[in-house]
Amino acid sequence: MSSAQAESTSADVLSEPWTGRDDGPGADNLRWHHVVTVDGDPTAPADVAFVGFRSDEGVRRNKGRQGAANGPQALRRALAPLALPAPLTAVDAGDVVVGDGDLESGQHRLGALVAQQLDSGRPVTVLGGGHEVAYGSYSGMVRSGLLRDGARLGVLNLDAHFDLRDDIRPSSGTPFLQMAQSEERYGRELNYRVLGVSQPSNTQRLFHTADKLGVRYLPDIECGPLHLAGVTAFVDEFLDSCDVVHLSVDLDVLPAGTAPGVSAPAAHGVQMDVVEYVCARIAASGKLKLCDIAELNPDLDVDNRTARAGARLVHRMATGG
């Protein structure tokens, strides 16, 4: 038993059963809500495991618009009725809740739960929550057995922001600097890439921090459909540089019209078809073991556009469809 499994790895809150439209029996009528098991055997094999992270604390500390703590439920509701192209198995391990302002404890508990799922052989999708979810997800990766024997970790962030702030307290703006500092303690250098960075949304200090850490990035203005060859080269070079992928998707990478329900809607953004293409290419590599979806704020959403976009990305990565 790993050290992560030796501590408590139970969720703070178990999920409700997934529900949705039912068109009758048979594999050709399957939707997500038919295949997700809630609170099942934690060691049973599954094609994907879902973990929720109900947290607004990082967004509050980062002076953003709060409401992302309700993101996991909204993502589940949007994903549940989507039709599956083929049968698969999925488990919902429940939610870690940050309700007392103790973000650091919540990230630690999330890491323990993610590590348990990864050590059971399940690819994990974490449903956020503010982007502080990324550090909690990462802590689960490094506490699992996936990086033993010298496996190379690669972290790809689809985001308008670097999230490399050097603040006194962790927030939704600090997770990737926290990762870099953690990797340094392990004697490693963080292999961190960002696709969709918005120049007006990041100070020069953040660009300098990125350069100091050796971060490679592709600006949003170079991520349009006409730049697909450059996007593909960026993604493929990243995949060649690592063995295990942690993909973090901040939904504010999408244009505001596609993703209005985020703390900081994008004036430019990266179009949905490009983001979906990148997610599918990462998933098809076979290296994707951990993904988190961050910053969905249902209180700010319009016609569930942001929730639907996030659910479609999860669906595409898990099914290829």
C-alpha positions as CSV (number, residue, x, y, z in Angstrom):
1,M,0.0,0.0,0.0
2,S,1.4,3.4,-1.0
3,S,1.8,6.3,1.5
4,A,-1.1,8.0,-0.2
5,Q,-3.4,5.1,0.3
6,A,-2.3,4.7,3.9
7,E,-4.1,7.9,4.9
8,S,-7.8,8.7,4.5
9,T,-8.7,8.7,0.8
10,S,-12.5,9.1,1.1
11,A,-14.3,12.0,-0.4
12,D,-15.8,14.7,1.8
13,V,-19.1,14.4,0.0
14,L,-20.4,11.5,-2.1
15,S,-22.0,12.3,-5.4
16,E,-25.6,11.8,-6.1
17,P,-26.5,9.2,-8.8
18,W,-26.1,10.5,-12.3
19,T,-29.4,10.9,-14.1
20,G,-30.6,11.9,-17.6
21,R,-32.6,10.9,-20.7
22,D,-33.2,7.2,-21.2
23,D,-34.0,5.9,-24.7
24,G,-34.3,2.3,-23.7
25,P,-32.1,-0.7,-23.2
26,G,-29.1,-1.7,-25.2
27,A,-25.5,-0.6,-25.8
28,D,-26.6,1.6,-28.7
29,N,-28.7,3.7,-26.3
30,L,-26.0,4.4,-23.7
31,R,-25.4,7.8,-22.2
32,W,-22.9,8.8,-19.5
33,H,-25.4,8.5,-16.7
34,H,-25.9,4.8,-17.5
35,V,-22.2,3.9,-17.0
36,V,-21.1,6.0,-14.0
37,T,-20.9,4.1,-10.7
38,V,-21.1,6.2,-7.6
39,D,-19.1,5.1,-4.5
40,G,-18.1,1.7,-6.0
41,D,-15.1,-0.5,-5.3
42,P,-12.1,1.9,-5.2
43,T,-9.8,-0.8,-6.7
44,A,-12.1,-1.9,-9.6
45,P,-10.8,-1.0,-13.0
46,A,-12.4,1.8,-14.9
47,D,-11.8,3.8,-18.1
48,V,-12.1,7.1,-16.1
49,A,-12.6,8.2,-12.6
50,F,-14.2,11.5,-11.7
51,V,-13.3,13.5,-8.6
52,G,-14.9,16.8,-7.7
53,F,-13.2,19.8,-6.0
54,R,-15.7,22.3,-4.6
55,S,-13.5,25.3,-4.0
56,D,-13.8,29.0,-4.3
57,E,-11.1,29.9,-1.8
58,G,-8.3,30.3,-4.4
59,V,-10.5,32.5,-6.5
60,R,-11.4,34.6,-3.5
61,R,-7.7,35.0,-2.5
62,N,-7.0,36.0,-6.2
63,K,-9.7,38.6,-6.0
64,G,-11.8,36.9,-8.7
65,R,-15.5,36.4,-9.0
66,Q,-16.6,33.6,-6.7
67,G,-19.0,30.7,-7.6
68,A,-16.7,28.0,-9.0
69,A,-17.4,25.8,-6.0
70,N,-20.6,24.8,-7.7
71,G,-18.7,23.8,-10.9
72,P,-18.5,20.1,-10.3
73,Q,-22.2,19.6,-10.0
74,A,-22.8,21.7,-13.1
75,L,-20.2,19.7,-15.1
76,R,-21.8,16.4,-14.0
77,R,-25.3,17.6,-15.1
78,A,-24.0,18.7,-18.5
79,L,-22.0,15.4,-19.0
80,A,-24.6,13.0,-17.8
81,P,-27.0,13.1,-20.8
82,L,-24.3,12.9,-23.5
83,A,-24.6,9.9,-25.7
84,L,-21.7,7.4,-25.7
85,P,-20.2,6.1,-29.0
86,A,-19.2,2.8,-27.3
87,P,-19.6,1.3,-23.9
88,L,-17.1,2.3,-21.2
89,T,-16.8,2.1,-17.4
90,A,-16.6,5.2,-15.2
91,V,-16.7,5.8,-11.4
92,D,-17.4,9.0,-9.5
93,A,-15.3,9.1,-6.3
94,G,-17.2,12.1,-4.9
95,D,-16.1,15.6,-3.9
96,V,-13.5,17.3,-1.8
97,V,-15.0,20.4,-0.2
98,V,-13.2,23.5,0.8
99,G,-15.7,25.3,2.9
100,D,-13.7,26.7,5.8
101,G,-11.1,28.8,3.9
102,D,-8.5,26.1,4.5
103,L,-7.4,25.7,0.8
104,E,-4.1,24.0,1.7
105,S,-5.9,21.2,3.5
106,G,-8.4,20.8,0.7
107,Q,-5.6,20.5,-1.9
108,H,-3.9,17.8,0.3
109,R,-7.1,15.8,0.6
110,L,-7.7,16.1,-3.2
111,G,-4.1,14.8,-3.7
112,A,-4.7,11.8,-1.6
113,L,-7.9,10.9,-3.4
114,V,-6.4,11.4,-6.9
115,A,-3.4,9.3,-5.9
116,Q,-5.6,6.5,-4.8
117,Q,-7.5,6.5,-8.1
118,L,-4.3,6.7,-10.2
119,D,-2.7,3.9,-8.2
120,S,-5.8,1.8,-9.1
121,G,-5.0,2.2,-12.7
122,R,-7.7,4.7,-13.5
123,P,-7.1,7.9,-15.5
124,V,-8.6,10.7,-13.4
125,T,-10.6,13.7,-14.4
126,V,-11.0,16.3,-11.7
127,L,-14.0,18.6,-11.9
128,G,-13.3,22.1,-10.4
129,G,-13.5,24.4,-8.8
130,G,-11.2,27.3,-9.2
131,H,-7.8,26.8,-10.9
132,E,-6.3,26.1,-7.5
133,V,-7.5,22.6,-8.3
134,A,-4.4,22.2,-10.5
135,Y,-2.0,22.0,-7.6
136,G,-4.2,19.6,-5.7
137,S,-4.3,17.4,-8.8
138,Y,-0.6,17.6,-9.3
139,S,0.1,16.6,-5.7
140,G,-1.9,13.4,-6.3
141,M,0.2,12.7,-9.4
142,V,3.5,13.0,-7.5
143,R,2.2,11.0,-4.6
144,S,1.1,8.1,-6.8
145,G,3.3,5.5,-8.3
146,L,3.2,6.9,-11.9
147,L,6.4,8.9,-11.7
148,R,8.5,6.1,-10.2
149,D,11.3,4.6,-12.3
150,G,12.1,8.0,-13.9
151,A,8.9,8.6,-15.8
152,R,8.9,12.2,-17.2
153,L,6.0,14.4,-16.2
154,G,4.6,17.0,-18.6
155,V,2.1,19.6,-17.5
156,L,0.1,21.3,-20.3
157,N,-2.2,24.2,-19.3
158,L,-4.9,25.5,-21.7
159,D,-5.4,28.9,-20.2
160,A,-5.4,32.6,-20.9
161,H,-3.1,33.0,-17.8
162,F,0.3,31.6,-16.7
163,D,-1.0,31.3,-13.1
164,L,2.6,31.7,-11.9
165,R,2.0,34.4,-9.3
166,D,4.4,34.6,-6.4
167,D,1.9,35.4,-3.6
168,I,2.3,34.8,0.1
169,R,-0.7,32.5,0.1
170,P,-1.6,29.9,-2.5
171,S,-4.5,30.9,-4.8
172,S,-6.0,30.3,-8.2
173,G,-3.2,32.4,-9.6
174,T,-0.3,30.4,-8.1
175,P,-0.7,26.6,-8.8
176,F,2.0,26.3,-11.5
177,L,4.6,28.2,-9.5
178,Q,3.8,25.9,-6.6
179,M,4.4,22.9,-9.0
180,A,7.7,24.4,-10.1
181,Q,8.8,24.8,-6.5
182,S,7.7,21.3,-5.6
183,E,9.6,19.8,-8.6
184,E,12.7,21.6,-7.5
185,R,12.4,20.0,-4.1
186,Y,12.3,16.6,-5.9
187,G,15.4,17.6,-7.8
188,R,13.5,17.9,-11.0
189,E,12.6,20.8,-13.4
190,L,9.0,21.3,-14.1
191,N,8.1,20.6,-17.8
192,Y,5.3,23.2,-18.1
193,R,3.7,24.5,-21.3
194,V,0.8,26.9,-21.7
195,L,-1.4,27.2,-24.8
196,G,-3.7,30.2,-25.2
197,V,-1.8,32.8,-23.1
198,S,-3.3,36.3,-23.5
199,Q,-0.7,39.1,-23.4
200,P,-3.1,41.7,-21.9
201,S,-4.1,39.3,-19.1
202,N,-0.5,38.7,-17.9
203,T,1.9,41.3,-16.5
204,Q,5.5,41.5,-17.7
205,R,6.5,40.1,-14.4
206,L,4.6,36.9,-15.1
207,F,6.3,36.7,-18.6
208,H,9.6,37.1,-16.9
209,T,8.8,34.4,-14.4
210,A,7.8,32.1,-17.2
211,D,11.0,32.8,-19.0
212,K,13.1,32.2,-15.9
213,L,11.4,28.8,-15.4
214,G,11.8,27.8,-19.0
215,V,8.1,27.7,-19.7
216,R,7.2,27.3,-23.3
217,Y,3.9,29.0,-24.4
218,L,1.8,29.7,-27.4
219,P,-0.1,33.0,-27.4
220,D,-3.9,33.1,-28.1
221,I,-3.3,35.1,-31.3
222,E,-1.2,32.1,-32.6
223,C,-3.9,29.5,-31.8
224,G,-6.5,30.2,-34.4
225,P,-7.7,27.7,-37.0
226,L,-5.3,29.2,-39.5
227,H,-2.4,28.4,-37.1
228,L,-3.3,24.7,-36.7
229,A,0.1,23.5,-38.0
230,G,1.8,25.6,-35.3
231,V,-0.6,24.3,-32.7
232,T,0.1,20.8,-33.7
233,A,3.8,21.2,-33.7
234,F,3.6,22.8,-30.2
235,V,1.5,19.9,-28.8
236,D,3.6,17.1,-30.5
237,E,6.8,18.6,-29.2
238,F,5.3,18.6,-25.7
239,L,4.2,15.0,-26.0
240,D,7.7,14.0,-27.2
241,S,9.2,15.6,-24.1
242,C,7.3,13.5,-21.5
243,D,5.9,10.1,-20.6
244,V,3.0,11.1,-18.4
245,V,0.7,14.0,-19.0
246,H,-1.2,16.2,-16.6
247,L,-3.6,18.4,-18.7
248,S,-5.2,21.4,-17.0
249,V,-8.0,23.1,-18.8
250,D,-9.0,26.6,-17.5
251,L,-12.3,27.3,-19.3
252,D,-11.4,30.9,-19.6
253,V,-9.1,29.9,-22.4
254,L,-12.3,29.8,-24.6
255,P,-13.8,33.0,-26.0
256,A,-16.3,34.8,-23.7
257,G,-19.2,33.9,-26.1
258,T,-18.4,30.2,-25.7
259,A,-17.5,30.3,-22.0
260,P,-19.2,33.3,-20.3
261,G,-19.4,31.4,-16.9
262,V,-15.8,32.0,-15.7
263,S,-14.2,34.4,-13.3
264,A,-12.3,36.2,-16.1
265,P,-14.0,35.9,-19.5
266,A,-11.7,36.1,-22.5
267,A,-11.9,39.0,-25.0
268,H,-10.1,36.9,-27.6
269,G,-9.6,33.3,-26.4
270,V,-9.0,30.1,-28.4
271,Q,-11.8,28.8,-30.4
272,M,-13.6,25.7,-29.2
273,D,-12.7,23.6,-32.2
274,V,-9.0,24.2,-31.6
275,V,-9.2,23.5,-27.9
276,E,-11.1,20.3,-28.6
277,Y,-8.5,19.3,-31.2
278,V,-5.7,19.8,-28.7
279,C,-7.5,17.8,-26.0
280,A,-8.3,15.0,-28.4
281,R,-4.7,14.9,-29.6
282,I,-3.4,14.7,-26.1
283,A,-5.8,11.9,-25.2
284,A,-5.0,9.9,-28.3
285,S,-1.3,9.9,-27.3
286,G,-2.0,7.4,-24.5
287,K,0.0,9.5,-22.1
288,L,-2.9,11.4,-20.5
289,K,-3.3,10.1,-16.9
290,L,-4.7,13.2,-15.2
291,C,-6.9,16.1,-16.3
292,D,-8.6,18.9,-14.4
293,I,-11.3,21.2,-15.7
294,A,-11.2,24.6,-13.8
295,E,-13.1,27.9,-13.3
296,L,-16.6,27.0,-14.3
297,N,-18.9,29.4,-12.4
298,P,-22.5,28.3,-12.9
299,D,-23.8,31.6,-11.4
300,L,-22.3,33.5,-14.3
301,D,-23.1,31.0,-17.0
302,V,-25.5,31.7,-19.9
303,D,-27.7,28.8,-21.1
304,N,-25.2,26.5,-19.5
305,R,-22.8,27.3,-22.4
306,T,-19.6,27.0,-20.3
307,A,-20.8,23.8,-18.6
308,R,-21.7,22.3,-21.9
309,A,-18.3,23.2,-23.4
310,G,-16.4,21.7,-20.4
311,A,-18.5,18.5,-20.6
312,R,-17.9,18.2,-24.3
313,L,-14.1,18.4,-23.7
314,V,-14.3,15.7,-21.0
315,H,-16.5,13.6,-23.3
316,R,-14.0,13.9,-26.3
317,M,-11.0,13.0,-24.2
318,A,-12.7,10.0,-22.6
319,T,-14.3,8.6,-25.8
320,G,-12.6,10.1,-28.8
321,G,-16.0,10.9,-30.1
